[in-house]
Amino acid sequence: MFPSRCLIAVTSLLTLSIAAVAQHPPADAPVSIMVVANFHMSNPGHDIHNVNAGDVLQPDRQAEIEKITGALASFHPTEVMAEWPADVASQRYAQYLNSTLAPSRNEVVQLGFRLAKASRLSHFYGIDADGDFPYEPVQVFAQAHGQSQLLERANVEMEASTQTQTALLQSKGITATLRYLNDPVLLSHSNSFYRQMLSVGAGTQQPGADLLTAWYHRNFLICANIVQNAHPGDRIVIFYGSGHAFLLRQCVTETPGFVLVEPNSFLPQ
């Protein structure tokens, strides 16, 4: 039998070894990533179709957001990322932790910062990238070549989805809206808007393809920021506008070592 001192020493070594493994997971440990598609809570009106989000600073909305981030915290994220430039996100998160950030309706603050703080994270990752969205050339070509109806149909579908989101917010709240936005079937259908743009063009004039090239380029830059800031064993939550979610999910599923986690498995019912 081991003397008691030896047993204590062995136990201590085992404890240290387990702690070391937890802090430094194997190089091939998978990166689990949850992409949470969201709507713009501060209503900036920058998109072609915009949700009427109301005032998320109202007490009932704040209580709901607290419940949402509490549920997502059970994923135990090691990093939280969102749709802001890196320098802006880092600076404002530091202010948020110090309680010096002015009240904000922005979803990065309401969802991202709140979850990161609840998870006791000292850093917040802004992973957004600038990009053009050359939609006007698509409209001009479509009008000149009798394709206006194609754009009208595509936009009617997008507007219907936007109105559904607004109605859900008003009748059932933020949780129901997020669960709607994160339905994989809906995300795939929503991405078809961009694919329809490939019909607009002919010969050497391809404004639809140019639009998609610009859109994919921006999302590839965002994907690169995810990949470059991920580490083996990480559990990452990413908050992004729903229009990006399909491609960011594709980024995760097609990157070796990354595992996609469905947010609707964690969002409250």
C-alpha positions as CSV (number, residue, x, y, z in Angstrom):
1,M,0.0,0.0,0.0
2,F,1.1,3.6,-0.7
3,P,1.9,5.7,2.4
4,S,-0.7,8.5,2.9
5,R,1.8,11.2,1.7
6,C,2.4,9.3,-1.5
7,L,-1.3,8.9,-2.1
8,I,-1.9,12.6,-1.6
9,A,1.0,13.4,-4.0
10,V,-0.5,11.1,-6.7
11,T,-3.9,12.6,-6.2
12,S,-2.5,16.1,-6.6
13,L,-0.6,15.1,-9.7
14,L,-3.8,13.6,-11.2
15,T,-5.7,16.8,-10.4
16,L,-3.1,19.0,-12.0
17,S,-3.0,16.7,-15.1
18,I,-6.8,16.9,-15.5
19,A,-6.7,20.7,-15.1
20,A,-3.9,20.9,-17.7
21,V,-5.9,18.9,-20.2
22,A,-8.9,21.1,-19.6
23,Q,-6.8,24.2,-20.2
24,H,-4.9,22.8,-23.1
25,P,-7.1,20.4,-25.0
26,P,-5.6,18.1,-27.7
27,A,-4.7,19.8,-31.0
28,D,-7.4,17.7,-32.7
29,A,-10.2,18.5,-30.2
30,P,-13.3,19.6,-32.2
31,V,-14.5,23.2,-32.2
32,S,-18.2,23.3,-31.5
33,I,-19.9,26.3,-33.0
34,M,-23.5,27.6,-32.6
35,V,-24.5,30.2,-35.2
36,V,-27.5,32.1,-33.8
37,A,-29.4,33.9,-36.6
38,N,-30.9,37.1,-35.2
39,F,-32.7,40.2,-36.3
40,H,-31.5,43.8,-35.9
41,M,-33.0,44.9,-32.6
42,S,-32.0,48.5,-33.0
43,N,-33.9,48.9,-36.4
44,P,-31.0,50.5,-38.3
45,G,-32.9,50.0,-41.6
46,H,-29.8,49.0,-43.6
47,D,-31.3,46.0,-45.3
48,I,-33.7,45.8,-48.2
49,H,-36.3,44.3,-45.9
50,N,-36.3,45.4,-42.2
51,V,-38.1,44.0,-39.2
52,N,-40.0,46.3,-36.8
53,A,-38.3,45.2,-33.6
54,G,-40.1,47.6,-31.2
55,D,-38.2,48.6,-28.1
56,V,-36.1,45.8,-26.6
57,L,-35.2,48.0,-23.6
58,Q,-38.7,47.6,-22.2
59,P,-38.9,45.5,-19.0
60,D,-40.8,42.6,-20.6
61,R,-38.3,42.4,-23.5
62,Q,-35.4,42.6,-21.1
63,A,-36.7,39.7,-19.0
64,E,-37.2,37.6,-22.2
65,I,-33.6,38.4,-23.4
66,E,-32.3,37.4,-19.9
67,K,-34.0,34.1,-20.2
68,I,-32.7,33.5,-23.7
69,T,-29.0,34.3,-22.8
70,G,-29.4,32.1,-19.7
71,A,-30.5,29.2,-21.8
72,L,-27.6,29.7,-24.3
73,A,-25.2,29.9,-21.4
74,S,-25.9,26.2,-20.7
75,F,-23.8,25.6,-23.9
76,H,-20.8,26.8,-21.8
77,P,-19.3,29.0,-24.5
78,T,-15.6,29.7,-24.4
79,E,-15.9,32.5,-27.0
80,V,-18.7,34.7,-28.2
81,M,-18.6,36.4,-31.6
82,A,-20.9,38.8,-33.4
83,E,-21.5,41.2,-36.3
84,W,-19.3,44.1,-35.3
85,P,-15.7,45.1,-36.3
86,A,-13.1,43.7,-34.0
87,D,-11.9,47.0,-32.5
88,V,-15.4,48.3,-31.9
89,A,-16.5,45.1,-30.2
90,S,-13.5,44.9,-28.0
91,Q,-13.7,48.5,-26.9
92,R,-17.4,48.4,-26.2
93,Y,-17.3,45.1,-24.4
94,A,-14.7,46.5,-22.0
95,Q,-17.1,49.4,-21.4
96,Y,-20.0,47.0,-20.9
97,L,-18.0,45.0,-18.3
98,N,-17.2,48.3,-16.5
99,S,-20.8,49.5,-16.7
100,T,-19.8,52.6,-18.6
101,L,-21.4,51.6,-21.9
102,A,-24.5,53.7,-22.7
103,P,-27.8,51.7,-22.9
104,S,-28.0,50.1,-26.3
105,R,-30.8,48.3,-28.2
106,N,-28.3,46.7,-30.6
107,E,-28.5,42.9,-30.6
108,V,-24.7,42.6,-30.2
109,V,-25.0,44.2,-26.8
110,Q,-28.4,42.7,-25.9
111,L,-27.5,39.1,-26.8
112,G,-23.8,38.9,-27.4
113,F,-22.4,41.0,-24.6
114,R,-24.9,39.7,-22.1
115,L,-24.1,36.1,-22.9
116,A,-20.3,36.7,-22.8
117,K,-20.6,38.4,-19.4
118,A,-22.8,35.6,-18.1
119,S,-20.1,33.1,-19.3
120,R,-17.4,35.1,-17.5
121,L,-15.5,35.9,-20.7
122,S,-13.0,38.7,-20.6
123,H,-12.9,39.2,-24.3
124,F,-15.5,39.6,-27.1
125,Y,-14.8,38.9,-30.7
126,G,-16.1,41.2,-33.4
127,I,-15.8,39.3,-36.7
128,D,-17.6,41.5,-39.2
129,A,-16.1,42.5,-42.5
130,D,-16.9,45.3,-44.9
131,G,-18.4,44.4,-48.3
132,D,-20.4,45.8,-51.2
133,F,-23.9,44.7,-52.1
134,P,-24.3,45.9,-55.7
135,Y,-28.0,45.4,-56.0
136,E,-28.7,48.5,-58.1
137,P,-27.0,47.1,-61.3
138,V,-29.2,44.0,-60.9
139,Q,-32.3,46.2,-60.9
140,V,-31.1,48.2,-63.9
141,F,-30.4,45.1,-66.0
142,A,-33.6,43.4,-65.0
143,Q,-35.7,46.5,-65.9
144,A,-33.9,46.8,-69.3
145,H,-34.3,43.1,-70.2
146,G,-37.8,42.3,-69.0
147,Q,-36.8,40.6,-65.8
148,S,-38.4,42.9,-63.3
149,Q,-41.0,40.4,-62.4
150,L,-38.3,38.0,-61.2
151,L,-37.0,40.5,-58.7
152,E,-40.5,41.4,-57.7
153,R,-41.3,37.8,-56.9
154,A,-38.1,37.3,-54.9
155,N,-38.6,40.5,-53.0
156,V,-42.3,39.6,-52.2
157,E,-41.1,36.4,-50.6
158,M,-38.5,38.2,-48.6
159,E,-40.9,40.8,-47.4
160,A,-43.4,38.1,-46.4
161,S,-40.8,36.5,-44.2
162,T,-39.9,39.9,-42.7
163,Q,-43.6,40.6,-42.0
164,T,-43.9,37.1,-40.4
165,Q,-40.9,38.0,-38.1
166,T,-42.6,41.3,-37.1
167,A,-45.9,39.5,-36.4
168,L,-44.1,36.9,-34.3
169,L,-42.3,39.6,-32.3
170,Q,-45.6,41.3,-31.5
171,S,-47.6,38.2,-30.7
172,K,-45.1,35.7,-29.3
173,G,-41.9,37.6,-28.5
174,I,-38.2,37.4,-29.2
175,T,-37.8,33.7,-28.3
176,A,-40.3,32.6,-30.9
177,T,-38.8,34.9,-33.5
178,L,-35.3,33.5,-32.9
179,R,-36.5,29.9,-33.1
180,Y,-38.3,30.8,-36.4
181,L,-35.1,32.4,-37.8
182,N,-33.0,29.4,-36.8
183,D,-35.1,26.7,-38.5
184,P,-32.6,25.1,-41.0
185,V,-35.4,24.7,-43.6
186,L,-36.2,28.4,-43.4
187,L,-32.5,29.3,-43.6
188,S,-32.1,27.3,-46.8
189,H,-35.2,28.7,-48.3
190,S,-34.1,32.3,-47.5
191,N,-30.8,31.8,-49.2
192,S,-32.7,31.0,-52.4
193,F,-33.2,34.8,-52.8
194,Y,-29.5,35.1,-53.7
195,R,-29.5,32.1,-56.1
196,Q,-32.4,33.6,-58.0
197,M,-30.2,36.6,-58.8
198,L,-28.1,34.4,-61.1
199,S,-30.9,34.6,-63.6
200,V,-30.3,38.3,-64.1
201,G,-27.6,38.7,-66.7
202,A,-26.5,37.6,-70.2
203,G,-23.2,37.1,-71.9
204,T,-20.5,39.3,-70.4
205,Q,-23.0,41.3,-68.4
206,Q,-23.6,39.3,-65.2
207,P,-24.8,41.7,-62.5
208,G,-26.6,38.9,-60.7
209,A,-23.4,36.8,-60.5
210,D,-21.5,40.0,-59.5
211,L,-23.9,40.5,-56.6
212,L,-23.4,37.0,-55.4
213,T,-19.6,37.2,-55.7
214,A,-19.6,40.3,-53.5
215,W,-22.0,38.7,-51.0
216,Y,-20.0,35.5,-50.8
217,H,-16.7,37.5,-50.6
218,R,-17.9,39.3,-47.5
219,N,-19.1,36.1,-45.9
220,F,-15.9,34.3,-46.7
221,L,-14.0,37.1,-44.9
222,I,-16.3,36.6,-41.9
223,C,-15.7,32.9,-42.1
224,A,-11.9,33.5,-42.1
225,N,-12.3,35.6,-38.9
226,I,-14.1,32.7,-37.3
227,V,-11.5,30.1,-38.3
228,Q,-8.5,32.3,-37.3
229,N,-10.0,33.1,-33.8
230,A,-11.0,29.5,-33.0
231,H,-8.9,27.1,-31.0
232,P,-9.1,23.3,-30.4
233,G,-11.8,22.5,-28.0
234,D,-13.5,25.9,-28.2
235,R,-17.3,26.2,-27.8
236,I,-18.3,29.3,-29.8
237,V,-21.5,31.2,-30.0
238,I,-21.9,33.5,-33.0
239,F,-24.7,36.1,-33.3
240,Y,-25.3,37.3,-36.8
241,G,-28.0,38.8,-39.0
242,S,-30.2,36.0,-40.4
243,G,-29.2,36.7,-44.0
244,H,-25.7,35.6,-43.2
245,A,-26.6,32.5,-41.2
246,F,-26.9,30.0,-44.1
247,L,-23.4,30.8,-45.4
248,L,-21.9,30.9,-41.9
249,R,-23.4,27.5,-41.1
250,Q,-21.9,26.3,-44.4
251,C,-18.5,27.7,-43.2
252,V,-18.8,25.6,-40.0
253,T,-19.9,22.4,-41.6
254,E,-17.3,22.5,-44.4
255,T,-14.3,23.4,-42.1
256,P,-12.3,20.4,-40.9
257,G,-12.5,20.1,-37.1
258,F,-15.6,22.2,-36.8
259,V,-18.9,20.9,-35.5
260,L,-22.2,22.8,-36.0
261,V,-24.5,23.0,-33.0
262,E,-28.2,23.8,-33.5
263,P,-29.3,26.9,-31.5
264,N,-32.9,25.6,-31.3
265,S,-31.6,22.8,-29.1
266,F,-30.7,25.5,-26.5
267,L,-33.2,28.3,-27.1
268,P,-36.2,28.3,-24.7
269,Q,-39.4,26.9,-26.0
